């Protein structure tokens, strides 16, 4: 058997999706809810995975508020928790 056929794509087992207002309070809520969701998924507040994902979301949310503000439109955050042969991603 070839190595390419042995590889299996990751399986998504958990998702979190939320729409936020394109405002500074919306960005703050996004950061807080993502940190909370990571905690619920077993990545405790203050852990490296929680901090890393929260930081990325905070930066993207701030960019959405600063550069992508359109009247009446918000921004959406979507987290996917996937399991592969190598572990959780």
C-alpha angles and dihedrals in degrees: 000000000000121000091236092061092050094060116095124196117245117270116232108227103166135027136184120192127173136164116222134192112257092243135103091260089050091054090048091051091050091053093047096046092048091051089050094048091050088052091051089051090055102267101119123221107272095025117127096248091048093048093046096050092042091051093051092048091047091053094046092045091050089050091050091052095044102039108016104047112141120169111261096008128106135185130254128222118202124182123188122195110201135183121211134169088273094055135261122347 
